Amino acid sequence: MKKLTALLLATAAVLAVLYFAVPAWLAPPVHKVSVHTLNNGIFYESIPAGGVLAPLAKQNLSLGSPSTVLMVHVKEGDVVKKGDVLITFRPLTGQNAINALTALYPAELMAYLSEAASVDGGILGAAEYYSQTGELPDYFKDFYLPEAVTAFRDGSAVLLAPFDGTVTRVRVSEGDVVTGAFTSVTIADLEHLVAVVQVPERHAGKLKVGQSVNVYSNLVGPDPLPGRITEVATEVKTIGGLFSASENVLECTVGLPVHASLRPGFSVQTYIFLNVHRGILLPYEAVRQDDNGDEYVFVVRDGRAVKQVFTSKYENNDGILPESGFQAGDQVILNPPEDLEEGHYVKILEE
């Protein structure tokens, strides 16, 4: 009898423990979270787009004619003024030019000679071709500026700087024999830079010359540089596609103020202003994406996390303006824990 009584008492004790413990085990966990209280405010609609800094002016210069290089007057890094002499050279003529050049550049000259040969068996340089036809052969269109070459009576000629800038590359040396169809010197204006920005093609219809742009660069600190779109491309281009997904983009050029810290080739992040709205802004730190690709946030209601899916209307560098579903005073959870789920209890830390 005593054993039965002891067994009953032990069983009652276990049941009592389970009665109080099981609900605690089954209750959702309590997460300590930081929140942001939503408010109505002014929202600047913009297009985020990455880009790169580039010189406002850059020109690859060729000698424009098969030539012997007599003297190179500049070196890489030299600052030059418009009209400064860069290279002195002597154009080659007649059969001597053909013999000398075909020995050096047999493959490259085949198409060039077929177009540039003159009636007397010589070679028309770009300067001669331009003076006779008013056009340039395709081989010179990217490299040759007619006004950048001056010829002299002794048969020599000079290549001149077409604008103020810096010599960024020299590809010939004294004594070289060159076709004249390829770059000899590159000049760039490194003082005046622009941002060449790649905008996803879905935004193409929103772009126009004159739009204001905020340009962010690590070279100048956290504050943006003010810019304006000066040019919008007429055709889209495809980027990526080898190790990443390809994307069609439209390039636009953004003019920038002169800033001593800017350097060509550095990346920038830009925000192209479109419009101004009033509404509630969701901070990016609160936004997540579910397995269906829908964006959502967790809103705190009655001490619990409530998942709220939304549709984005506009976005800028500060956050996302949703179509609807939120009101001033709502508290959204920032950087929600990975294991936070709908219905979990939350404890709000100080904002």
Secondary structure, DSSP 8 states (H G I E B T S, - for coil): -HHHHHHHHHHHHHHHHHHHHHHHHHS--EEEEEEEE--EEEEEEEEEEEEEEEES-EEEE--SSSEEEEEE---TT-EE-TT-EEEEEEE--HHHHHHHHHHH-HHHHHHHHHHHB-TTS-B--HHHHHHHHSS--GGGTTT--GGGEEE-TTS-EEEE-SSSEEEEEE---TT-EE-SSS-SEEEE--SSEEEEEEEEGGGGGG--TT-EEEEE-TTS-SS-EEEEEEEE-SS-EEE--SSS--EEEEEEEEE----TT--TT-EEEEEEEEEEEEEE-B-GGG-EE-TTS-EEEEEEETTEEEEEE--EEEEETTEEEESSS--TT-EEEES--TT--TT-EEEE---
